[in-house]
């Protein structure tokens, strides 16, 4: 027991848990998963510019190497009208890497949400470096556009894509395997009288793409990523595209969960 009384949840404040209120504090993180329904997302996957590659190498954790040369990355903006941590929008920056086991995964250097429960669950469970931002998702004619502002009024990124044809074939499965392995660093600074903690955490996104008689509800087409302004506080512009490999719009359900700790550092 953490509290003297019986009323405890998964996350502090334990008597009014921000997420996982029906779980106890002793529940292993691998037993807690977040479920999503009726989602849609825009994404662009690309090779990185030479200069950007050096910047991105500098923010990878020890033991994590680029998966390919040239380095590849991506950005994804999603709308989650229902999840077990509430409704929210999300921006994710992705770097394709080789994890400590030699397998392909995506390291997440930057991730933003519009919901405090989603932010806390991501940071506390997986070390996902979530911050709160204003994230827009709109369509004008055939073009979808997603934007991310932080602070409000300072547009850091615009992602546009025009869905034109069904996304099929090996590239989709190679870029988004099922489940898709993700990596982030969970860090608790040391305090006098106690230990600190730094861990490389593997987690996953298990996508279930919606389907109809023509197949998976994912479409690809021309896409562009534009960084309207740079920010020292939120340097998402470090992932500067060279060649866009795939732009996509998709409809899906999803589960997020934690897999394992791949590496731990002594502080």
SVG drawing of the C-alpha trace seen along z (x, -y; Angstrom):
<svg xmlns="http://www.w3.org/2000/svg" viewBox="-17 -34 44 42">
<polyline fill="none" stroke="black" stroke-width="0.4" points="0.0,0.0 1.2,-3.5 -1.6,-5.4 -2.8,-4.6 -6.3,-4.2 -7.6,-1.7 -8.4,-4.1 -5.5,-3.9 -5.1,-4.2 -2.3,-3.5 -0.9,-7.1 -0.7,-9.9 -2.7,-11.5 -3.6,-7.9 -7.0,-8.8 -8.0,-10.6 -5.7,-8.9 -5.0,-10.9 -5.2,-7.6 -5.7,-4.0 -7.9,-4.7 -9.1,-1.0 -5.6,0.3 -3.4,0.5 0.0,-1.2 1.7,2.2 0.3,3.2 3.2,4.0 3.3,1.5 3.2,4.3 -0.3,5.1 -1.7,1.7 -2.6,0.8 -4.4,-2.2 -7.1,-1.5 -8.2,-3.7 -11.2,-3.6 -12.2,-5.5 -8.9,-7.3 -7.4,-8.9 -4.0,-10.2 -1.7,-11.9 1.9,-10.8 5.0,-11.4 8.1,-9.2 11.3,-10.5 15.0,-10.4 16.8,-13.1 19.0,-15.8 22.7,-15.3 22.9,-18.2 19.8,-17.0 21.3,-13.5 24.1,-14.9 21.7,-16.8 19.5,-13.7 22.4,-11.4 23.1,-13.8 19.7,-13.2 19.8,-9.4 20.4,-7.5 23.5,-5.4 23.2,-1.9 20.7,-3.1 22.0,-3.5 20.4,-4.6 18.7,-1.7 19.8,-2.7 21.9,-5.2 20.6,-7.7 18.8,-8.1 15.0,-7.9 12.5,-9.6 8.8,-10.6 6.1,-12.7 2.6,-11.7 -0.4,-13.7 -3.4,-11.8 -7.0,-12.4 -8.2,-10.2 -12.0,-10.8 -12.0,-7.9 -9.3,-6.4 -9.2,-5.1 -7.2,-8.2 -9.7,-10.5 -10.1,-12.4 -7.1,-14.2 -4.9,-15.0 -1.2,-14.0 2.0,-14.9 4.8,-12.4 8.3,-12.8 10.0,-9.4 13.5,-8.3 14.0,-4.8 16.7,-3.1 18.3,0.2 17.6,0.9 19.9,2.6 18.8,6.0 19.6,5.2 15.9,4.9 14.2,2.0 12.3,-0.4 11.3,-4.1 12.9,-6.3 10.7,-9.2 12.6,-12.5 9.5,-14.7 5.8,-14.1 2.9,-16.5 -0.7,-16.0 -3.7,-18.0 -4.7,-16.0 -3.1,-15.9 -4.0,-12.3 -2.3,-11.2 0.7,-13.3 1.1,-11.8 0.5,-8.2 3.1,-8.5 5.8,-10.1 5.4,-8.0 5.0,-4.6 7.2,-4.7 9.2,-7.9 7.6,-9.4 8.7,-13.0 5.2,-14.4 4.3,-18.1 1.0,-19.9 0.5,-21.8 -2.2,-23.1 -2.6,-20.5 -5.0,-21.1 -6.3,-18.7 -8.3,-19.9 -9.3,-19.2 -9.7,-21.6 -10.9,-20.0 -8.7,-16.9 -5.9,-18.2 -5.5,-17.2 -3.5,-19.5 -2.2,-19.1 -0.5,-21.8 1.3,-22.0 1.6,-25.3 3.6,-25.8 2.9,-28.3 -0.5,-29.0 0.0,-31.2 3.6,-30.0 3.2,-27.4 6.1,-25.0 5.0,-22.6 2.5,-22.0 2.0,-18.5 -0.1,-18.2 -1.0,-15.1 -3.4,-14.4 -4.8,-10.8 -4.9,-9.5 -4.7,-5.7 -4.8,-2.8 -1.5,-2.2 -0.6,1.4 2.6,3.4 5.7,4.1 6.6,0.4 3.6,0.0 4.4,3.2 8.1,2.3 7.4,-1.2 4.6,-0.2 5.1,3.4 2.4,5.0 3.0,4.1 5.2,1.1 8.1,1.0 8.8,-2.4 11.6,-3.6 11.9,-6.5 13.9,-7.4 12.3,-7.4 14.3,-9.6 13.8,-10.4 16.6,-12.7 18.3,-11.5 17.4,-13.2 19.3,-13.1 18.4,-9.9 17.2,-8.0 18.3,-6.7 17.6,-8.2 16.4,-6.2 17.2,-6.4 15.9,-3.6 15.6,-3.0 12.0,-1.7 10.5,0.2 6.8,-0.2 4.5,0.5 1.6,-0.8 -0.6,2.0 -2.6,0.6 -5.7,2.2 -6.5,0.5 -10.1,0.2 -11.1,2.2 -13.8,2.2 -14.3,4.3 -11.3,2.7 -8.9,3.4 -7.1,1.4 -8.3,-2.1 -5.0,-3.8 -4.3,-6.0 -1.0,-7.5 -0.2,-10.5 1.9,-13.7 3.0,-15.0 5.1,-17.8 6.5,-18.7 7.1,-22.4 8.6,-24.0 7.2,-27.5 9.3,-28.7 12.2,-27.2 12.1,-27.1 14.9,-26.5 12.3,-25.1 10.8,-22.6 13.3,-21.8 11.1,-19.6 12.7,-21.1 15.8,-18.9 14.0,-16.2 14.4,-18.0 13.2,-15.9 15.2,-15.3 13.1,-12.9 9.6,-11.9 9.2,-8.2 5.5,-8.0 2.7,-10.3 -0.4,-8.7 -3.9,-9.1 -5.3,-6.2 -8.3,-5.2 -7.6,-2.8 -8.1,-1.5 -5.0,-1.0 -3.6,0.3 -0.5,-1.2 1.4,0.7 4.9,1.1 7.1,4.1 10.4,4.0 13.3,2.0 16.2,2.5 18.9,0.6 19.4,-1.1 21.9,-3.7 23.4,-4.2 23.2,-7.8"/>
</svg>
